[in-house]
Amino acid sequence: MQTFLPAWFNEVRSQKSEVRSCFCNGGLIKPPKTFRQSRWGFRPNYFDKEIIAASLELAQLKKRSLNLCLCLIIISLFWFGFPANMALARESTPDQKISIKPYLDRVIKKVTEFRLDNGMKFIVLERHNAPVISFSIYADVGGANEPDGQTGVAHYLEHLAFKGTKKIGTKDYQAEKQTLKKLDKIFTQIQTASANQKTEQLTQLLAEFEAVQKQASQYINQNEFSKIVQQAGGVGLNAATSADYTLYFYSLPANKLELWMSLESERFLDPVFREFYKEKQVILEERRSRTENSPVAQLLEKFLNKAFQVHPYRRPVIGYQEDIENLSRENVRDFFDTHYVPSNLTVGIVGDVEPKEVKKLAKIYFGRYETKEKPAQLNIVEPPQTKLGEVTMKLQSQPWYLEGYHRPATNHPDNVIYQMITSILSDGRTSRLYQSLVEKQQIALVARGAGGYPGDKYPHLMLFYAMTAPNSNVDEVGAALQTEIEKLKTEPVSQQELERVKTQARAGLLRSLDSNTGMVSALLRYEVKTGSWQNLFKELDAINAVTTEDIMRVAQKTFVAENRTIGKLLPK
């Protein structure tokens, strides 16, 4: 289980974050049909000319790094033999730009999409290179969709989604059901006694609560769901919650397609949120570990609260402590009933599958879901920022500096330009911030950025950050960062630098599509956030179309004082 944080967040944690397995309770249900054995065997997948050439182009422009994709290509070629089109790739000179578009076009032809009568959509990509299938269910709901006073409920639900159903994870559901009702009743009484400061009554209720909770635990089949998946050869069983969405995913052997249909349809059709109060303590400990014990996380929480005045992006995905403590099982059930409806769920399946078989089984299992109205889209609009925002905290920490600028949502026409600006300024050791602040001036130990924070479905932030070097301070770092930003507004980016970030973007796109898990995640993300999975494959054209004038235009529009929020973490 995880909430999405910026990729750089691991660098700034003062201690190793607690990693909690999502292998929770579950159980096997009887599917309406017997499981089928796979009729597909392993087939070597020869990389075609476009992938080889794209990898060679990347290797030439980044001579100091050994590209992993190229290594895998070479190994596979020597193991399985060189395909005929390798000779064609060798005919291209290193200076020639070889397009990967033909490869992407062939991938598009392998994608099948369909929608069930109840509104649930499926996106299927055939990849017969290995007898494995990767599955993801994308719920179009995240922390931004939570009601006021119930922050953290989306993440809480993600945890509970692995706890089972009336058939999964229980020894005797009818008996268990009565104890769960008792627990909820006592919890309400505890809240009332606590609010009225009735100490003696509160003590009695807490003792009764513990006794009933112990009784409820006797009916649970621990970790049954994960055991079924593992015994079937499943890997990567996990889930994640962001401000924008919740994702459930894992991979199984190709002959376990029907098992996945059976398990997943059951847990979202009729979930039982058992171990609700035990899980609450797990989540509270997760918040303590990731936020209260992390100075940078504390700064980020206040920083977002300053940068956003009304939009829910201002709230932490994990939730505020008080809200988590007061959440009831009924709150989670209401949230589930509202947002986990067929029209708000999109399924991605990539691997050794036949689309006709997928559609047939989807109708059998997920077709059982009742048709319900899709929840209304979030309509809270953040007003334009009119003045500089600033947050300063003093904690036991190395000094840190944050700087954020509001930018449009990911479906904006300039989205790729914003991504390239982030790359120019902060992507890797060749970026401007790293070269200036870390290498040349040596005033920072870390200087990076994040293009979409804390989400990107709605207008969000371009975030830049730096950890100061021992001989420097946050004001000096902030001034140096501003200098680099001003250069981007006033001096055209060189063609060489622009081509470098374009190559990085093309390579990043190719890498994201290399694995089944990466591909299924990308297809779902583009489908829900941009309106069509096909926009994923149009991004290559958008990357190639960016000009130096585009970079300067967007930089001048975005990097203005009244659109800026800064955060400073000072040593106590």
N, C-alpha and C positions, 0 to 999 in steps of 0.2 A: 504494500500500500504506500502511496506517496502523494504528496501534493507537489505540483510543478513549481520550482523555483528557478531563477536564472541559472544558466549553465555554470556561471562563474561562482555561484554561491559556495561551492565546496572549497574554494580557495580561501574564503573569509571566515569559515566557521572556526571558533576558538577551540572546539573539540570535535572529535569524530561524531557525526550525527548518528542517532540511533536508527538502525535499519530494521524495520519490522516486516516479517514475512506475511504475505497475504494468504498463506495456505491455511484457510480457516475451515469451518465445519461444512460438511456436505454429505451427500449420499447418492446412491445410484437409484434411478427410477426406471421402471420398465418402459421402453419405447414401444410405440405401436407396431413397429416392424423390427425384424431381426437385423443385427448389424451385418454389413456386407464386407467381404474380404476385398482387398484392393486387387484390381486387375492390371495395375501399372507397376512396372519395375523401374529400377534406376536407369536413367539415360544420361550420358555425359552431355553437358551443355557447352558447345564450342562458342566462345565469344566471337562476335562478328567483327567485320572490318572497322565499323564506326567506333565501337568501344575501344578496340586496340589503339586506333589512331588517336582517340581523345585522351587515352591514358598516356600515350607517347608525348602528346603535346604538353600535357601537364608536367610530365617528368622533365621535359626540356626546359620549361620556364621556371621550374622549382628544382634546380639541380642538387641543392643541398639536402633534399628530403627523398626518402625512398618510398615511393608510392605503393601502398599495400595492394591496391587493385591490380597494378602492373605485375606485382609478385605473384598474385594468385593466377593471373592470366598465363604467365610464363610457366608456372608449375603445372597448370592444367594442360597446357599445350605439350609439354614434354611427357606428361603422363599418358594422355590420350592420343597424341599425335597432332601434327600441324594440319589444320584445315586448308582447303584449297585457296580460300580467300585471303590467307595470310600473305601470299605472294603479292596480292593487290595492295595490301597495306604497306608492304615494303617499297612499292613503287612511289609512294608519296614521300616527298622530301620533308625534312624536319620543319622547314619554314612554312609549309603549306598548312592552312587551317582546314581541318577535316570536320565536317558537321556530324553530330550524333543524332540529328533530327531523324534520319531514316530509321535508326534503331527505335526511337521513341514512337514513330509512326507505326512500327510493327507491334509495339507493346499495346498501343491504343486498340488495334484490331483484335487483340486477345481479351479485351475487357468486355464483360457482359453486365448489364444492369437491369434490374426489374423491381417492381414494387408490388407488394401483396395488397389484397383488397382492403386490409385494415390500415394501410398507409406506411408500413415498414418497408424501407428500401434496402436492397442488397446490391453490392458492387463486387463482382467476381473477376479475378484475373487468373487465367490458366498459365501455369508454369510447370512444365513436366520434367524439369531437370533433376528433381529428387522427389522421393515419395513422402513429402512433408507438406502440411497445410498450416498456414498462419491465419488466425482468426482475430478479429477485433469487433467489439460493439462500441459504437460511439454515441454516447448520450449527449444531446445538445443542451447541456445544463452544467453549470459550474458555480463557483462561489459568487459570481456576479448576480445570479438569479435568486439568491436567498432572501427571505423576508427580513425586515428589520427586527433585530433582537434574536435572530436565529442564525447568526454567522457560524459557519462550520458545519451546517447540516448536510451540505453536498458531500463533503469529505467524510462525515460520519456515515452517511448512507453507503458510500463506497466500501467502507470497512464492513458494514453489516451485510452487504450483498453476497458475501462469501459464507454467511452463517446458515444458509439452507432454507428449506421450505417445509411444508407439512409432511413431505415424503423424504426429504433429504436432511440428514443430520439429527434425526430424532429417533428415540427408541419407542416412545409412546406419545404421539402428539396430543391426543385428547387430554391426557393427564398433564402434560407439559403446558398446554394452553391455559389451564386453570391457575397454575403457579405464576405464569407470566402476567395474568390479570391481577393477581394478588400483589405482585411486585409493583405494577404501575399504580395501583391504588395506594399502597404504602408510600411510594415515592411522592405522590401528591400530598399526602398527609405530612410527610417530612418537610416539604417545602413550606406548607402552611405553618407548622410548628416553629420552623426556623425563622420565618418572617415575623411571627408573633413573640419570638424569644421565649418559648415555653421549653425550658431546658430539660425538665424531668420527662415530659412527654416525648421530647426529641430523642432522649436516650433510649426510651422503651421502643420507639419506632425503629431506630437504627438496629437494635438487637433483633427485632422481628424481621426486619428487611434482610439481614444477613442469614437468618434461618431459612427464610423462603427462597433466597437466592441459592443456598446450598441444596435445597430440595430440587429446584429447577435444574441444577447441573447434573442431577442423576439421570435425566432423560435425554441427555445430549450425546450423540456420537461424535466425538472429537475428531476434527480434521478429516472427516469422511470425504468431503468434496475434493480436497487436494490429493488424497490417496487414490481416488478413482482416476484423476487426471494423470498422476504419476505412474500408476500401474498400467495405464494405457499408453505409456511412452510420451506423455506430454511434458513440455518444457516451457519455462518462461511465464508461468501462471502469475499474473499480477494485475494491478489496476492503478490508475493515477487520476487525481483530481486537479484541475486548473481553475483559473477564474472563469474560463469560457466553456469547458466541457469536462466530461468524465469518460475515461476509456478503460475497457476491460479486455484483456488480451492473453493469449497463449498459443502454442503450436502443438499439433498432434500428427502422428503418422497418417498417411493418406487414407488408410482403411478405417479411420475413426471419425469420418465426417458425420455419420449419424449419431455417434456418441456425443459429439459437440452439440449438435442440434438438440438432442434430448436434454442434456444438462443445462445449457444456456437458456433454452426456452422455458424450462421449468423454474429456474431461479428468478427470472424476471416476470413470470406469470403469477406466482403465488409465494412470495418470500415471507419468511418468518424472521423477525429481527431479534433473535435470541441472543443471550449474553449481552444485552443492550447496556447494562450498567457497568459490567466489567470492561466492555470496550470503551466506555466513557473515560475510565481511568487510564486506559492505554493512550487515548487521544490527548488527554490532559498532560500526560507525561511527555508525549511527543511535542506538544507545544512548549513545555518547560525546556526540553532539550534543544529545540530548534530556535526558540525565540528568547525566552527569559535568560538562557545561558549563553546567548550569542549577542554581543554588542552590536554587530553589524545588522543582524536581523531586527533588533530593536530600533535602530536608526531607520531601516527600510520601512518599518511599520509606520513610524511617524512621518517619514518622507512622503509616502503615498497618501497619507491622511492630509498632508499639506498640498500636494500636487493636484489632488482631486477634491473638489468641494462637495459635489452631489453624487457623482457616479459611483456605483458599488466597487469599482476598482480600488477605491480608497481603503477597503476592508481586507484583512488577511484571509486567505483561502482556508487556513486551518481554523479560523474563528477566534473570537475573543474568549478569554477564560470564563468570564461570567456567563456568556451565552452558551458555551459548551456545557457548563455545569447545570444549567436550567433546561436544556433540551429534553423533551420527553419522547417516548416511543411514538406517541400520537403525532408529534411534530414531524418526525421522520416519515411516518406513514403518509401524512398529508402531502409532504414534499414529493414522495415517490409517486403517489397517485396523480399528482399534477403534471410531473415532468417525464416520468418513465412510461410514456404512452407510445404505441407503435409509430406514429407519425413523427415522433421526436427521437427515434432510435434509427441509426444507420449501421448496417452490418457490412464489414469488409472481409473478404475471403480471398487469399492469394496462395497458390501452390498447385499441387498435383490433383486437380479436380476437373470434373466435367460440369459445365454450367447447367445442363439439363437436369443432372442429378441433384445439384444444389437447389434448383428451383422446386423440384418435386418434393424434396425433404423439407424445404422452408415452408411450403404450403401446409404440410402435415403438422409440423411442430409449431412454428411461429404463427401460422394461420389461425391458431386457437385464440390468439389475442383479440380482445374486443376492440372494435373501432372507437377511438376517442378523439376529441378535438385537440389539435396541437396547441400547446400553451402559447399565450401571446408573447411576442418578442419584447425584450427589454426596451423600454422607450424613454429611459432617463438620459437626457442629453447634458453632458458637461458644458457649462458656459465657457466662452473663451477666457483664458487667463489674461488679466489686465496689468499685473505688476509682478515683479520678482518675488518668488516665495523662498523662504529660508528656514531650515531647521538645524539646530545645533544641540548636540548632546555631549555630556562629559561622563565617560565610563572607563573602566579598567580595560584599555584596549590600545592597540597601535592606531595612530591617526588615519582616518579614511576621509575621502572626499567623493561626494556624489553630485551628479548634475543631470537633470532630465528636461526634455523638451516635448511638448505635446505634438503628436502627429496623427494623421488619419488612420482609419482601420485598414486591415490587410486587403480588403477588396477595393481599395482606392487605386486609380490608374497609375499613380506614382509610387506604388508599393515597392517595386523592384529598385527604383531610384533611392528610396529611403534605405533599403537593404545595402545598396552599394556605398552609400555615404557612411553607414555604420562600419562596413568592411574597410573602407579607406582609412577611417579614423582609428579603428580599434580591433581589427581582426588579425591577430597573430603578431609575430616579431617584426614583420615588414610594415606594419601599420604606422601611421604618423604619430599616434600617441605613444606607442612603445618606443619608436625610434627617438622621439624628442624627449619624453619625460624619463624613460628608463635608461636608454643607451647614451644619449648625448649629455643631457643635463644631470642625469643620475639623481633626480629629486623624488622618484617614485620606484617602488619595488614591483608594483603591478599597475598596469594601465590598460583598461579594456572597456568594452561596451556591450549593451544588449539592445537589439533592435525592436523587440516587442515586449514591453513590460508594463503591467503584470500579466496582461493578455494581449490579444491583437484582433479579436472579433469586433471590438468597438474602438473608437479613437483612444490612443494609449500614449506611452512614453518611449522616446529614444533615450536610453540611459547610458551614461558614461561614469566611470568610477576609477579611483586610484588609491592605492595604499602608499602613504608617504615613506620615503627613505629616512633613516635616522638623522640625517643632517638637514632635513627639510621640514616644511609645515604645510598645512592644508591650504592656506592662502596662496602660497607660492605655487603649489600644484594647480590650484584653481585658475590662477593667472596664466600659467603655461598651457593649460587645456584650452582656455579662451583664445589664446594666440593661434593655436592650430585650427580652431573652429573659424576664426576670422579669416584665415588664409583660404579656407575652403569657399568662403563667401566672395572673396575679392580676387583670387588668383585661379585661373583655369587649371583643372587637373591635367597633367600631361597624358598624352595618348598611351604612353608606356604603362603608366600607373593604372589607367582605366582598363587597359587590356589585361593587366595582372588581376584586378579584382573580378573582371568578367570571367577569366579562366578559373579563378577560385569558385565563382558562382556556378559555372557549368560543371566543374568537378564535384562540387557539393551536391548539385542536383543529381548527377549520375550516381554518386555514392549512396544517396538517400533511396535510390531505386534499386540498388544492387541486391539487397536481401528481401525476403518475403515480408518480414516484419516491418522493415523500412517502407516498402512499397505500400503495404496495406494501411499504415499510419498516414502516409502522404495522400493516398487516394481519399480517405475519409476526411482528412483535414480540409482539403480543397473542395470536396463536395459540399460540406456543411458551411464552411466559412466564406466561400466565394460563389456558391451556387451550382458548381459543376466540377466533377473530378477532372474533366478535360482541361481545365485551366492549369492544372499541374504541368501538362505537356506544352502548353502555350507559353510557359514562363521562359523557355529557351529563347523564343523570339523576342520577348520583352527584355531579356538580359542583353541580347545582341543589339537592340535598338537604342540603348542608353547612350547619350552623348555627353561631352564635357559641359555643354550648355545646360543640359538637364540637371547635372550635379550642382552647378552654381545657382540655378533658378530655385531649386528646392531648398538648398542651404540658406539662401537669402530670405526665403519665406519662413523657414522654420527657426533658425538660430537668431532670435531677437530677444531682447532683455525681458519683455513682458510675457514671453512664453517659456520662461526659464524658472526652474526650481532647483535649489542647491541644498545639499545636506552635508554637515560637518560632524565627524566623530572625533572628539578631542580626548586625550588621556586625562584621567582624573587625578 
